[in-house]
Amino acid sequence: MRRLVEALGSLLALTGLPYLAYVGLYWLLGPEGSPAEKDYDAEPTVSIVLPTYNEEGIVEAKLEELVSLDYPMEKVEIVVVDSSEDETPELVESFFEERDAPELTLIREEERRGLAVALNEAYAAASNEMVVKTDCDSRIADDALREAAANLADPEVGAVTGRNAETLGGSEVEEGYRDVQAHIQTLESHLDSTLIFHGPFSAFENGAIVPIDEDSIADDTELALKIRKDGDRVVFDPEIEYKEAAHSTFRKRRQQKDRRAMGLIRLLWRQREMLGGYGAYGRAVLPFNWWFMIVSPWLVMASIGLATLGGLAVGGPLGLVVPGAVSGFVLLGSREKLGSLQAAYSLFDTQVSLFRASLKLLSGEGDGTWEIDEELREVYG
C-alpha cells in the first residue's frame, strides 16, 4: 500500500511540475498584451477568407458583420469558399449584388473535400497583403482588422490571433478554460511565439502563407506553426477579440472539444522534429504543449486509476469513492456549480478531451470534415 501511495504521489508531482514552471515564468516575466511593435497607422489591403458549408441560416448576418467592420471596405475583398448543399452560395451572391465594396471572390466547390483543401484554395485566391481567416459561426470585434494590421506591421511578425472575449451560449466551462489559455498564450508570445491559432479570427501576412496538409484538422494552428518554422513570429494579441458559441454539458462538449484536440495532437506529432530548435519556441513552447496535450492527459487518467486501485485495496467496495468523487466533480462542473473550482474543472475537462482524442487517433479516426452543431448555430440566428 505504501508503494501505491508513493507511486500516486510521484505521478501527481510529475504531472504538475511543468505547470508550476509555466506559472513561475509568468510570474517572473509579467507579460501583458502583444509583444509586437504595433503600428496603428498601418492600413494594408485585406482578404477575408470565409469557408462555408450549409450556412444559409447565419451567413447573411456574418457578411453584414464583415462589411460593417471599422476598416475602409475599398481595401477589402471577401473570399468565400463554399461546399454547401443548401442556398448558402446564392445568398452570398445576392448579398453583394448591389455593393461596390468590398469585392467578392466566390469559390464554389463541386464536392466537399474537407476544410484544409478548401482553405488552401481560398488562400491561393486571396490577392491582398493581409489575409484574415474567420468562421461563419463566430463574431469578431469592430476593430479586429486594425488591431491585426498593427501587429503585422512589425517585420518580425508573420501571423496573429486573438482571444475569445465572450462565449456565446453562456458556457462558463469554456470561458474558464479560455481565460487560462489567454494567459498561457500571452506568455508564449513574449517568450517567442504561441502555438494555438483560433478559427474565429487569425490573420497572416499573405507572403508568409504556405499550404497546409489536406487532411489537417488543426488548420489555423498548422499554418501558424509552419509560418514560425519559416522564421516569422506568430503571436497572440488579447486586444483582438471575438465571440464563439460553446456547450457546458459534458456530453455535448465532447464532439467539439475532441475534434480540436485530435487536430492539435496530430499536428504536434507530425512536427515533432521542431522540438529543441527554433529558439524558445522549440525549447519551451512546444515542449509545454507536448506535455499538456500528449503526456499529461495519460498521467491524469493513470492517477485516477491508481487512486481507485488503492482505494479498493484498502476499503474494498468503499474504494469506489474515488471514481464516485470524479463523477461528482464532472457532474457539478458541467452544470457550472463548482464556484471557485470551476476553472480547475475547465482544465480537467480539456484533459479528458485530449485523452479521448489520443485514443481516437490511435484507432485511426480523424478527417478534414466537420459536422454542424445545429443547437449552437441557433445562437447566431
Number of C-alpha atoms within 10 A of each C-alpha: 10 8 9 14 13 11 15 20 14 13 17 17 11 13 20 15 11 17 14 11 12 17 14 12 15 19 11 9 11 11 19 14 15 21 22 22 14 16 16 13 10 16 18 19 18 28 29 27 23 23 21 21 21 16 22 19 15 18 24 18 15 21 16 11 14 22 17 12 16 13 18 14 18 12 16 24 22 23 24 21 25 25 22 18 14 13 13 21 24 10 15 18 13 12 15 14 9 8 11 10 15 19 16 20 18 17 17 14 13 10 10 15 15 17 25 23 19 22 22 18 15 24 21 12 16 20 16 17 18 25 31 28 22 23 19 21 23 21 23 24 18 17 14 23 26 20 22 29 27 19 29 27 20 16 11 14 23 26 31 30 32 27 25 25 19 18 20 20 16 13 19 23 27 25 21 18 19 20 15 14 16 18 17 18 26 23 28 27 26 21 20 21 30 27 23 20 26 21 20 24 28 26 30 26 22 20 12 19 19 16 16 19 16 17 17 24 26 26 26 24 24 24 22 31 25 18 22 23 17 14 13 20 25 32 32 32 22 20 17 25 21 23 18 23 21 23 22 20 16 15 9 13 19 20 16 16 20 20 22 16 27 26 22 26 20 19 19 21 12 10 14 14 10 18 18 15 13 16 14 18 25 19 14 17 24 24 19 20 19 17 16 19 23 22 16 23 22 20 20 19 14 15 19 17 15 18 22 19 17 21 19 16 14 12 12 11 10 12 17 16 15 19 15 12 11 12 12 12 18 19 15 15 25 24 16 19 13 16 9 8 13 22 22 15 21 25 18 18 22 22 23 20 24 27 23 20 28 22 13 15 15 10 9 9 12 18 17 19 15 14 8 13 12 8 12 16 16 13 15 19 13
